[in-house]
Amino acid sequence: MVRRSFTAVLEKNTTFTSDFSTEPYEAGWAAEARWFIRVLEMEGSETVLRVTPQISPDGLFWCEEGSAPLLISKPGLYSFALREFGHWLRLDARLAGAGAQVKVLIYLALKE
């Protein structure tokens, strides 16, 4: 039996200069989720991108999923997995540092 899977590109070469959240994504059919955050560029002094997964029962009201935040301080590819997350997923990202700016690609890979 082949398991159903899907990868959504939520941000593509997007530059951020302040905090942001990804668009909500309905994933109730999936048993596994894996986020991929590809940081292409980081500018500013002591720039840190703090990424936290969030969950929601309806895509309107959000809470943190419970995993430790991912702290990113240099360009590269980063990833983390989620299970037992309910129906809706998004990432909350906090950008810190003087003149902080990041250019990212963010993917959500889902598998039943």
C-alpha beads as a LAMMPS data file, in Angstrom:
LAMMPS data file: protein, C-alpha beads

112 atoms
111 bonds

1 atom types
1 bond types

-500.0 500.0 xlo xhi
-500.0 500.0 ylo yhi
-500.0 500.0 zlo zhi

Masses

1 110.0

Atoms # bond

1 1 1 0.000 0.000 0.000
2 1 1 1.341 3.406 -0.960
3 1 1 0.880 6.086 1.673
4 1 1 -0.553 9.393 0.553
5 1 1 1.809 12.364 0.842
6 1 1 1.872 16.022 -0.119
7 1 1 4.336 18.905 0.124
8 1 1 3.095 22.491 0.367
9 1 1 5.368 25.450 -0.343
10 1 1 4.186 28.128 2.088
11 1 1 6.917 30.735 1.529
12 1 1 9.070 30.990 -1.574
13 1 1 12.054 33.369 -1.583
14 1 1 10.196 35.664 0.822
15 1 1 12.093 38.369 2.710
16 1 1 10.952 39.299 6.222
17 1 1 12.082 42.222 8.371
18 1 1 9.747 41.549 11.323
19 1 1 7.841 38.735 13.051
20 1 1 5.508 36.635 10.879
21 1 1 3.318 33.532 10.766
22 1 1 2.885 31.230 7.788
23 1 1 -0.522 30.763 6.219
24 1 1 -2.572 28.129 8.059
25 1 1 -2.597 24.697 6.471
26 1 1 -5.303 22.066 6.995
27 1 1 -3.631 18.707 7.593
28 1 1 -6.186 16.614 9.496
29 1 1 -5.761 13.661 7.117
30 1 1 -2.000 13.386 7.803
31 1 1 -0.368 11.337 10.560
32 1 1 3.048 12.952 10.111
33 1 1 4.224 16.436 9.299
34 1 1 7.733 17.695 8.653
35 1 1 8.612 21.361 8.373
36 1 1 11.569 22.448 6.253
37 1 1 12.896 25.988 6.677
38 1 1 15.550 26.988 4.175
39 1 1 17.208 30.243 5.161
40 1 1 18.797 31.734 2.058
41 1 1 20.041 34.995 3.557
42 1 1 20.360 36.542 7.017
43 1 1 21.315 40.156 7.526
44 1 1 21.726 42.390 10.535
45 1 1 23.608 42.234 13.790
46 1 1 23.135 39.111 15.939
47 1 1 20.112 38.073 13.879
48 1 1 18.142 35.102 15.223
49 1 1 14.981 33.582 13.752
50 1 1 12.921 31.751 16.413
51 1 1 10.432 29.327 14.818
52 1 1 7.633 27.689 16.813
53 1 1 4.983 25.288 15.445
54 1 1 1.394 26.190 16.246
55 1 1 -1.792 24.106 16.088
56 1 1 -5.483 24.928 15.812
57 1 1 -8.787 23.041 15.815
58 1 1 -10.336 25.428 13.273
59 1 1 -7.624 27.510 11.580
60 1 1 -8.753 30.632 13.461
61 1 1 -7.483 30.326 17.036
62 1 1 -3.902 29.156 17.681
63 1 1 -1.737 27.746 20.452
64 1 1 1.833 26.509 20.538
65 1 1 2.143 22.818 19.699
66 1 1 4.527 22.133 22.604
67 1 1 7.824 21.439 20.831
68 1 1 10.885 23.492 21.739
69 1 1 11.374 26.448 19.375
70 1 1 13.933 26.147 16.610
71 1 1 16.584 28.894 16.880
72 1 1 18.255 29.769 13.581
73 1 1 21.300 32.053 13.471
74 1 1 22.838 31.316 10.057
75 1 1 21.697 30.378 6.537
76 1 1 21.033 26.697 5.836
77 1 1 18.330 24.035 5.770
78 1 1 16.527 23.235 9.022
79 1 1 13.803 20.709 9.780
80 1 1 11.656 19.224 12.519
81 1 1 8.845 16.661 12.642
82 1 1 5.402 16.699 14.274
83 1 1 2.913 13.954 15.157
84 1 1 -0.504 14.034 16.852
85 1 1 -1.077 17.657 15.871
86 1 1 -4.807 17.760 15.163
87 1 1 -6.140 19.521 12.079
88 1 1 -4.434 22.840 11.334
89 1 1 -0.742 23.790 11.317
90 1 1 1.303 26.949 10.912
91 1 1 4.655 28.332 11.998
92 1 1 5.080 31.386 14.189
93 1 1 8.404 33.136 13.536
94 1 1 10.039 35.816 15.682
95 1 1 12.916 37.803 14.228
96 1 1 15.418 39.412 16.614
97 1 1 18.554 41.495 16.117
98 1 1 19.504 44.989 14.992
99 1 1 18.521 45.463 11.348
100 1 1 17.371 41.829 11.200
101 1 1 16.260 40.495 7.830
102 1 1 15.817 36.930 6.529
103 1 1 15.012 35.448 3.136
104 1 1 13.366 32.027 3.429
105 1 1 11.647 29.124 1.747
106 1 1 9.248 27.184 3.988
107 1 1 7.818 23.787 3.091
108 1 1 5.327 21.582 4.916
109 1 1 5.618 17.879 4.004
110 1 1 2.638 15.730 5.051
111 1 1 2.208 11.946 5.042
112 1 1 -0.660 9.716 6.133

Bonds

1 1 1 2
2 1 2 3
3 1 3 4
4 1 4 5
5 1 5 6
6 1 6 7
7 1 7 8
8 1 8 9
9 1 9 10
10 1 10 11
11 1 11 12
12 1 12 13
13 1 13 14
14 1 14 15
15 1 15 16
16 1 16 17
17 1 17 18
18 1 18 19
19 1 19 20
20 1 20 21
21 1 21 22
22 1 22 23
23 1 23 24
24 1 24 25
25 1 25 26
26 1 26 27
27 1 27 28
28 1 28 29
29 1 29 30
30 1 30 31
31 1 31 32
32 1 32 33
33 1 33 34
34 1 34 35
35 1 35 36
36 1 36 37
37 1 37 38
38 1 38 39
39 1 39 40
40 1 40 41
41 1 41 42
42 1 42 43
43 1 43 44
44 1 44 45
45 1 45 46
46 1 46 47
47 1 47 48
48 1 48 49
49 1 49 50
50 1 50 51
51 1 51 52
52 1 52 53
53 1 53 54
54 1 54 55
55 1 55 56
56 1 56 57
57 1 57 58
58 1 58 59
59 1 59 60
60 1 60 61
61 1 61 62
62 1 62 63
63 1 63 64
64 1 64 65
65 1 65 66
66 1 66 67
67 1 67 68
68 1 68 69
69 1 69 70
70 1 70 71
71 1 71 72
72 1 72 73
73 1 73 74
74 1 74 75
75 1 75 76
76 1 76 77
77 1 77 78
78 1 78 79
79 1 79 80
80 1 80 81
81 1 81 82
82 1 82 83
83 1 83 84
84 1 84 85
85 1 85 86
86 1 86 87
87 1 87 88
88 1 88 89
89 1 89 90
90 1 90 91
91 1 91 92
92 1 92 93
93 1 93 94
94 1 94 95
95 1 95 96
96 1 96 97
97 1 97 98
98 1 98 99
99 1 99 100
100 1 100 101
101 1 101 102
102 1 102 103
103 1 103 104
104 1 104 105
105 1 105 106
106 1 106 107
107 1 107 108
108 1 108 109
109 1 109 110
110 1 110 111
111 1 111 112
